[in-house]
Amino acid sequence: MCERSYIVAQLGARMHYAIPRILQESGQLERLFTDICAVKGCPRLLKLIPYVLRPKAVNHLLSRVPRGVHPRRITAFNDFGYEYARRRNSIAQEGRFVVHLWAGREFCRRILSEGFGRAGGVFTFNSAGLELLQAARHEGLIAVTEQTIAPMRLELDLLGDEASRFPGWEASTEDAGAADYCDREEEEWTLADMILCGSEFVRDGIANCGGPVKKCVVVPYGVDLPTEKSEVRSQKSERGNHPLRVLTVGTVGLRKGSQYVLEAAKQLKGKAVFRIVGTIGVTREAETQLRGYVQLTGPVPQTEIAGHFSWADVFLLPSLCEGSATVTYEALAYGLPVICTPNAGSIVRDAVDGFIVPTRDAEAVAKRLRELSEDSALLEQVSTSASERAKEFTVAKYGERLMSAIWVTN
């Protein structure tokens, strides 16, 4: 492999810092720049607080640990991270695009003030890397960016249509900065030597926006498999006669298709139990409708997600717009058949590891769930296939695919 080292500029703990971990293991990580993590500065002291006394926000922060990355390779801008979190919490006042544009620019400014060191390349993520890509091109460095979700221009079109179908589900938001955000994202494509896409859905979205498809390389992700066999329930031995347990993990809202989870839950009342784990992003009225048929847990720490996967028989994600939803990979790893849309960008094979259903089609969702509820042999078959499929998409396998893709740019 090439010995070129990379700067990784990563806001948040996306995929539990899989990319810097992979680059570290291959000897190609120059430095990880991030907004805040639990191994640098004051945040690392929060682990001294007894678990039972920690607020949820503290547990969330403590889960942001770049495992496998040496602390000497990490630069965390903690003060920026706190301010970014504060502004995200006040998005209703500022607008999400204004906040994310500020964060991307400020993050890049801070990294550029530190310099690229001995790096021969930069690795950025959509909307948070424009100035770094500009500097990389100027200095003759390899410039790689990952489009983590379908382009914002496409997402806005999809969600605008969905809001008209379900008025009152989400509070109307100010779109100030939306055009600038889309332009920023698309300018990053022009500067990058390579655009990594987690799925064909993302690549096709770039094509639909007139982007440079020849630069796009589809590299599906990978997740860590459960460390203990006891974490994975056996549907055959434990399911018994209880109603089918259907799990969704993600923000409750239009983009994730929560409205179609509700419609399916209405059709299968008494035959299936539905649960959504994640931040509630809908109006009080919509939340009340959902709670009549669906268990809503609100956000939970990453350490507690395993228990929800172990509870479930089936994973459902009728999403309208994703990149390649890593929760579907995690569900497969827990032996859960996955029902999702093409827009989820998943690795699920239709009628093998689960089912691919059309977007905006609650009837199709309900039909597939009913089949799994009434046919225990089918449920066992697709569950077994799900577990086997997951073995092809571990972090180690992802690392092989990623490094093979990056090699082409050198």
LUMSETOR-642923 format. One record per residue (C-alpha): residue number from 1; residue in three letters; y, z, x. Coordinates in steps of 0.2 Angstrom, whole numbers, always signed. Example, Ala and Ser with C-alpha at 12.3 -4.5 7.8 and 13.67 -1.06 7.14 Angstrom:
2
R|1|ALA|-22|+39|+62
R|2|SER|-5|+36|+68
This chain:
410
R|1|MET|+0|+0|+0
R|2|CYS|+18|-3|+5
R|3|GLU|+26|+12|+14
R|4|ARG|+43|+10|+5
R|5|SER|+49|+26|-2
R|6|TYR|+59|+28|-19
R|7|ILE|+72|+38|-27
R|8|VAL|+67|+43|-44
R|9|ALA|+82|+47|-56
R|10|GLN|+74|+55|-71
R|11|LEU|+83|+64|-85
R|12|GLY|+72|+76|-94
R|13|ALA|+53|+79|-91
R|14|ARG|+47|+63|-98
R|15|MET|+28|+62|-97
R|16|HIS|+28|+78|-87
R|17|TYR|+36|+70|-72
R|18|ALA|+21|+58|-70
R|19|ILE|+30|+45|-60
R|20|PRO|+37|+56|-46
R|21|ARG|+20|+64|-45
R|22|ILE|+12|+48|-43
R|23|LEU|+24|+42|-30
R|24|GLN|+23|+59|-21
R|25|GLU|+4|+57|-20
R|26|SER|+5|+39|-13
R|27|GLY|+18|+45|+0
R|28|GLN|+32|+35|-8
R|29|LEU|+43|+48|-15
R|30|GLU|+60|+50|-6
R|31|ARG|+68|+61|-19
R|32|LEU|+67|+66|-37
R|33|PHE|+84|+68|-45
R|34|THR|+84|+77|-62
R|35|ASP|+95|+86|-74
R|36|ILE|+86|+103|-74
R|37|CYS|+69|+110|-70
R|38|ALA|+61|+126|-69
R|39|VAL|+57|+126|-50
R|40|LYS|+75|+124|-43
R|41|GLY|+90|+136|-44
R|42|CYS|+92|+149|-58
R|43|PRO|+80|+142|-71
R|44|ARG|+65|+147|-60
R|45|LEU|+70|+165|-62
R|46|LEU|+67|+164|-81
R|47|LYS|+48|+166|-79
R|48|LEU|+52|+184|-75
R|49|ILE|+56|+187|-93
R|50|PRO|+40|+193|-102
R|51|TYR|+33|+179|-113
R|52|VAL|+34|+189|-129
R|53|LEU|+53|+191|-126
R|54|ARG|+57|+173|-122
R|55|PRO|+67|+162|-135
R|56|LYS|+59|+145|-138
R|57|ALA|+73|+137|-128
R|58|VAL|+67|+147|-113
R|59|ASN|+49|+142|-115
R|60|HIS|+54|+124|-117
R|61|LEU|+64|+125|-101
R|62|LEU|+50|+133|-91
R|63|SER|+38|+119|-96
R|64|ARG|+49|+107|-86
R|65|VAL|+39|+109|-70
R|66|PRO|+37|+93|-59
R|67|ARG|+19|+98|-54
R|68|GLY|+13|+89|-39
R|69|VAL|+31|+86|-32
R|70|HIS|+36|+97|-17
R|71|PRO|+52|+107|-21
R|72|ARG|+60|+100|-6
R|73|ARG|+59|+83|-14
R|74|ILE|+68|+89|-29
R|75|THR|+87|+89|-33
R|76|ALA|+91|+97|-49
R|77|PHE|+109|+96|-56
R|78|ASN|+107|+112|-66
R|79|ASP|+125|+114|-71
R|80|PHE|+125|+96|-78
R|81|GLY|+108|+100|-86
R|82|TYR|+116|+115|-96
R|83|GLU|+131|+104|-101
R|84|TYR|+120|+90|-106
R|85|ALA|+110|+102|-117
R|86|ARG|+125|+109|-125
R|87|ARG|+132|+92|-129
R|88|ARG|+116|+86|-136
R|89|ASN|+116|+101|-148
R|90|SER|+133|+96|-154
R|91|ILE|+129|+78|-156
R|92|ALA|+134|+79|-174
R|93|GLN|+152|+81|-168
R|94|GLU|+152|+69|-153
R|95|GLY|+139|+56|-158
R|96|ARG|+123|+53|-149
R|97|PHE|+129|+37|-140
R|98|VAL|+144|+45|-134
R|99|VAL|+134|+60|-127
R|100|HIS|+120|+49|-119
R|101|LEU|+133|+37|-111
R|102|TRP|+142|+52|-103
R|103|ALA|+126|+59|-97
R|104|GLY|+120|+42|-89
R|105|ARG|+136|+39|-80
R|106|GLU|+138|+57|-74
R|107|PHE|+120|+58|-68
R|108|CYS|+122|+42|-58
R|109|ARG|+139|+48|-51
R|110|ARG|+130|+64|-45
R|111|ILE|+116|+55|-37
R|112|LEU|+127|+43|-28
R|113|SER|+137|+57|-21
R|114|GLU|+121|+63|-13
R|115|GLY|+116|+46|-7
R|116|PHE|+99|+37|-6
R|117|GLY|+94|+44|+11
R|118|ARG|+80|+34|+18
R|119|ALA|+74|+26|+2
R|120|GLY|+70|+8|+1
R|121|GLY|+70|+7|-18
R|122|VAL|+77|+16|-34
R|123|PHE|+67|+20|-50
R|124|THR|+77|+22|-65
R|125|PHE|+75|+23|-84
R|126|ASN|+85|+14|-98
R|127|SER|+103|+19|-100
R|128|ALA|+103|+32|-86
R|129|GLY|+103|+20|-71
R|130|LEU|+116|+7|-72
R|131|GLU|+127|+13|-57
R|132|LEU|+111|+16|-47
R|133|LEU|+105|-1|-49
R|134|GLN|+122|-8|-45
R|135|ALA|+122|+2|-29
R|136|ALA|+104|-3|-25
R|137|ARG|+107|-21|-26
R|138|HIS|+123|-19|-15
R|139|GLU|+112|-10|-2
R|140|GLY|+98|-22|-3
R|141|LEU|+86|-10|-10
R|142|ILE|+72|-13|-23
R|143|ALA|+78|-9|-40
R|144|VAL|+65|-4|-53
R|145|THR|+69|+2|-71
R|146|GLU|+58|+7|-85
R|147|GLN|+62|+3|-103
R|148|THR|+54|+18|-111
R|149|ILE|+57|+12|-129
R|150|ALA|+61|-4|-138
R|151|PRO|+79|-10|-135
R|152|MET|+92|+0|-144
R|153|ARG|+98|-15|-152
R|154|LEU|+82|-18|-160
R|155|GLU|+80|+0|-165
R|156|LEU|+97|+0|-173
R|157|ASP|+92|-15|-184
R|158|LEU|+75|-7|-189
R|159|LEU|+83|+10|-193
R|160|GLY|+98|+3|-202
R|161|ASP|+86|-6|-214
R|162|GLU|+75|+10|-216
R|163|ALA|+91|+20|-220
R|164|SER|+94|+8|-235
R|165|ARG|+76|+10|-241
R|166|PHE|+77|+29|-240
R|167|PRO|+95|+34|-244
R|168|GLY|+99|+53|-241
R|169|TRP|+84|+56|-229
R|170|GLU|+95|+57|-214
R|171|ALA|+113|+62|-212
R|172|SER|+124|+47|-209
R|173|THR|+130|+47|-191
R|174|GLU|+144|+40|-181
R|175|ASP|+139|+25|-171
R|176|ALA|+154|+26|-159
R|177|GLY|+148|+20|-143
R|178|ALA|+133|+11|-150
R|179|ALA|+138|-7|-143
R|180|ASP|+142|+1|-126
R|181|TYR|+125|+9|-126
R|182|CYS|+116|-8|-130
R|183|ASP|+127|-17|-117
R|184|ARG|+123|-4|-104
R|185|GLU|+105|-5|-107
R|186|GLU|+105|-24|-106
R|187|GLU|+115|-25|-90
R|188|GLU|+102|-14|-82
R|189|TRP|+89|-27|-86
R|190|THR|+100|-40|-76
R|191|LEU|+101|-29|-61
R|192|ALA|+83|-24|-60
R|193|ASP|+70|-33|-49
R|194|MET|+57|-27|-61
R|195|ILE|+57|-20|-79
R|196|LEU|+42|-9|-83
R|197|CYS|+37|-9|-101
R|198|GLY|+24|+3|-108
R|199|SER|+18|-10|-121
R|200|GLU|+20|-27|-127
R|201|PHE|+31|-21|-141
R|202|VAL|+44|-16|-129
R|203|ARG|+42|-32|-119
R|204|ASP|+44|-42|-135
R|205|GLY|+59|-32|-140
R|206|ILE|+67|-37|-124
R|207|ALA|+63|-55|-127
R|208|ASN|+70|-54|-145
R|209|CYS|+87|-47|-137
R|210|GLY|+88|-62|-125
R|211|GLY|+83|-52|-110
R|212|PRO|+74|-57|-94
R|213|VAL|+56|-57|-100
R|214|LYS|+50|-64|-83
R|215|LYS|+55|-48|-75
R|216|CYS|+45|-38|-87
R|217|VAL|+28|-30|-83
R|218|VAL|+18|-21|-96
R|219|VAL|+10|-5|-88
R|220|PRO|+2|+7|-101
R|221|TYR|+4|+25|-98
R|222|GLY|-9|+39|-95
R|223|VAL|-10|+57|-98
R|224|ASP|-19|+72|-91
R|225|LEU|-36|+75|-100
R|226|PRO|-39|+93|-108
R|227|THR|-44|+104|-93
R|228|GLU|-58|+113|-103
R|229|LYS|-71|+105|-115
R|230|SER|-68|+120|-126
R|231|GLU|-51|+113|-130
R|232|VAL|-58|+98|-138
R|233|ARG|-65|+102|-155
R|234|SER|-81|+93|-161
R|235|GLN|-78|+86|-178
R|236|LYS|-97|+84|-181
R|237|SER|-100|+103|-178
R|238|GLU|-84|+111|-184
R|239|ARG|-77|+101|-198
R|240|GLY|-88|+107|-212
R|241|ASN|-82|+104|-229
R|242|HIS|-63|+107|-227
R|243|PRO|-51|+93|-232
R|244|LEU|-47|+80|-218
R|245|ARG|-34|+87|-206
R|246|VAL|-21|+75|-202
R|247|LEU|-9|+78|-188
R|248|THR|+8|+70|-183
R|249|VAL|+18|+75|-168
R|250|GLY|+36|+70|-166
R|251|THR|+53|+72|-173
R|252|VAL|+53|+73|-192
R|253|GLY|+63|+57|-196
R|254|LEU|+64|+39|-202
R|255|ARG|+60|+32|-184
R|256|LYS|+43|+41|-183
R|257|GLY|+39|+36|-201
R|258|SER|+39|+53|-209
R|259|GLN|+43|+45|-226
R|260|TYR|+26|+36|-225
R|261|VAL|+17|+52|-220
R|262|LEU|+24|+60|-236
R|263|GLU|+19|+45|-247
R|264|ALA|+1|+45|-240
R|265|ALA|+0|+64|-242
R|266|LYS|+5|+62|-261
R|267|GLN|-9|+50|-263
R|268|LEU|-22|+60|-254
R|269|LYS|-18|+77|-261
R|270|GLY|-33|+88|-262
R|271|LYS|-43|+76|-250
R|272|ALA|-32|+79|-234
R|273|VAL|-20|+92|-227
R|274|PHE|-5|+85|-217
R|275|ARG|+4|+93|-203
R|276|ILE|+19|+87|-193
R|277|VAL|+24|+96|-177
R|278|GLY|+41|+93|-171
R|279|THR|+60|+95|-173
R|280|ILE|+66|+92|-191
R|281|GLY|+78|+78|-191
R|282|VAL|+80|+75|-209
R|283|THR|+92|+82|-223
R|284|ARG|+88|+98|-232
R|285|GLU|+83|+87|-248
R|286|ALA|+71|+77|-238
R|287|GLU|+64|+92|-230
R|288|THR|+61|+100|-246
R|289|GLN|+51|+84|-252
R|290|LEU|+41|+85|-237
R|291|ARG|+36|+103|-238
R|292|GLY|+29|+100|-255
R|293|TYR|+15|+90|-247
R|294|VAL|+16|+92|-228
R|295|GLN|+16|+107|-216
R|296|LEU|+31|+107|-205
R|297|THR|+30|+118|-190
R|298|GLY|+46|+114|-182
R|299|PRO|+47|+112|-163
R|300|VAL|+34|+121|-153
R|301|PRO|+32|+124|-134
R|302|GLN|+22|+111|-125
R|303|THR|+9|+125|-121
R|304|GLU|+5|+127|-139
R|305|ILE|+3|+108|-143
R|306|ALA|-15|+109|-138
R|307|GLY|-20|+121|-152
R|308|HIS|-13|+108|-165
R|309|PHE|-23|+94|-158
R|310|SER|-38|+105|-158
R|311|TRP|-35|+109|-177
R|312|ALA|-34|+91|-182
R|313|ASP|-47|+78|-187
R|314|VAL|-36|+63|-186
R|315|PHE|-19|+58|-178
R|316|LEU|-6|+49|-188
R|317|LEU|+9|+40|-182
R|318|PRO|+17|+27|-194
R|319|SER|+32|+24|-182
R|320|LEU|+44|+10|-184
R|321|CYS|+50|+10|-166
R|322|GLU|+42|+17|-150
R|323|GLY|+39|+12|-132
R|324|SER|+21|+17|-130
R|325|ALA|+20|+34|-139
R|326|THR|+11|+46|-127
R|327|VAL|+6|+57|-141
R|328|THR|-6|+44|-146
R|329|TYR|-14|+45|-129
R|330|GLU|-15|+64|-130
R|331|ALA|-23|+62|-147
R|332|LEU|-36|+51|-140
R|333|ALA|-40|+63|-126
R|334|TYR|-43|+76|-139
R|335|GLY|-56|+65|-147
R|336|LEU|-45|+61|-162
R|337|PRO|-45|+44|-170
R|338|VAL|-27|+37|-171
R|339|ILE|-19|+28|-186
R|340|CYS|-3|+20|-180
R|341|THR|+8|+4|-182
R|342|PRO|+9|-10|-170
R|343|ASN|+27|-3|-166
R|344|ALA|+20|+13|-159
R|345|GLY|+15|+3|-144
R|346|SER|-2|+12|-143
R|347|ILE|-18|+8|-133
R|348|VAL|-28|+10|-149
R|349|ARG|-40|-3|-153
R|350|ASP|-41|-7|-172
R|351|ALA|-57|-1|-180
R|352|VAL|-63|+5|-164
R|353|ASP|-53|+21|-158
R|354|GLY|-44|+22|-175
R|355|PHE|-34|+9|-185
R|356|ILE|-18|-1|-183
R|357|VAL|-9|-2|-200
R|358|PRO|+7|-12|-204
R|359|THR|+23|-4|-203
R|360|ARG|+31|+3|-219
R|361|ASP|+14|+3|-228
R|362|ALA|+9|+20|-235
R|363|GLU|-5|+12|-245
R|364|ALA|-13|+6|-229
R|365|VAL|-12|+23|-221
R|366|ALA|-19|+31|-236
R|367|LYS|-33|+19|-237
R|368|ARG|-39|+22|-219
R|369|LEU|-37|+41|-221
R|370|ARG|-48|+40|-237
R|371|GLU|-61|+30|-228
R|372|LEU|-62|+43|-214
R|373|SER|-62|+58|-227
R|374|GLU|-76|+50|-236
R|375|ASP|-87|+44|-222
R|376|SER|-92|+57|-209
R|377|ALA|-102|+45|-199
R|378|LEU|-87|+33|-197
R|379|LEU|-76|+48|-192
R|380|GLU|-88|+53|-179
R|381|GLN|-90|+35|-173
R|382|VAL|-71|+32|-170
R|383|SER|-69|+50|-163
R|384|THR|-82|+47|-150
R|385|SER|-74|+30|-146
R|386|ALA|-57|+39|-145
R|387|SER|-63|+51|-131
R|388|GLU|-70|+37|-121
R|389|ARG|-55|+26|-123
R|390|ALA|-44|+41|-116
R|391|LYS|-54|+41|-100
R|392|GLU|-47|+24|-96
R|393|PHE|-29|+30|-98
R|394|THR|-28|+46|-87
R|395|VAL|-13|+49|-75
R|396|ALA|-23|+44|-61
R|397|LYS|-27|+27|-69
R|398|TYR|-9|+25|-74
R|399|GLY|-5|+28|-56
R|400|GLU|-16|+14|-50
R|401|ARG|-8|+2|-63
R|402|LEU|+10|+8|-58
R|403|MET|+7|+6|-39
R|404|SER|-1|-11|-42
R|405|ALA|+14|-17|-52
R|406|ILE|+27|-10|-39
R|407|TRP|+18|-18|-25
R|408|VAL|+23|-35|-32
R|409|THR|+41|-31|-29
R|410|ASN|+39|-27|-11
